[in-house]
Amino acid sequence: EGARLLDEVEALAPLLQVERLELARVAVAILAFQPGEEVLKQGVAIPEPMWYVISEGSCIAHQTLPDGQRQDIREFFRAQHFGEWSILRGEGCMRYGVEV
């Protein structure tokens, strides 16, 4: 299932099939979250940044504005992903939260 999912991720399309298979093989974990659960919290330190790829369901990225209001930024669905910028930029905390 992991390899099939990565075949659907547009950002990985330039990779060879064998490279996507290797990514699936070395994946750290397959995580499951409950509706309403926060996957990542805005402004909270990330001990180990991870790249998340949605396998089923959806989640919403959101920000808390200076006035305390929540602003939904984007909804993610199967084969869409988030968290890669914290890895690439070496950021210690998320600029947005993600809720299932």
N, C-alpha and C positions, 0 to 999 in steps of 0.2 A: 504493500500500500504506500509506503513512504516514497519509493522510487516513482510510482505512478503519479503521486501528488506533485513531486518535484518536476515531472515532465510537463505539468500544467502551469508552472510558475514562469511567467513571461520573462522575467529578469534572467532566468537560467537558460533560455532558449539557445543562446550562442554556444553553450557547453555541449560537448559530446555526450552521448548516452552513457558511456562508461564513467564520465566525470560526475554526472547526476547520480548514478548508482553509488559511486564512492561517497558523495555527500550524504545520501540516505543511509549508507552503512555506518558512517561515523556520527550520525545525529546523536546529540547528547541525550535527548529524551523525547517521548511523546507525552504531552501533558494534556489533561482534561480539566476544564473549568466549568463551574456551575453558573447559570444565568444570574446576572447581577454582580458576579465576582470581579474584582479588580485584578487584572493581570499585571499591569504596571501603574504606578502612581506618579503623577506629576510632581517633580521636585524632590522625590525620594531617591536616595542613593541606590545605585544598582551594583551589588557586589560582583556579579558576573554577568555582563551584558550578553544577551542572547538574541538570535534572529528567530522570530516566530513566523510560521507558515500555517495558515488556517486550513484544516482538513475538513471540518464540517461546522455548520452553524455560521455565526457572524460575531463580530465585536465592533465596538465604537471607540475611536480615538477622540479624546476631548481635552479641553483646557479650562482651567479655572481662571477667569479674568480678574483684574485688580479689584473690581467691585464685588467679587465673590460669586458672580454668575458663572454657570457652566456653559461652555460653548462646544457643541459637537462639531468635530472637524471632518471626520470621514468614517464611513462604515466599511469594514473589511469582510470579504466572503471567501469561499474556498479558493485556494491557490494564491490568495493575496497575502502580503506579508508586512511585518513591521519590526522595529528594533534594530535594523541593520545600521542606521545612522549612529546609534550609540556605540556600536562596535567600530565602525569606520572612523568616527571622530574621536573615539576614546573618551566620550562624555561620561561623567560619573553619575549623572542623574537624567531622568527623562524630562523633556520639555512639555510632554503631554501625558495624560493617563490613558489607559485602555481598559475598557470594561466589556465583559461578555454579555 
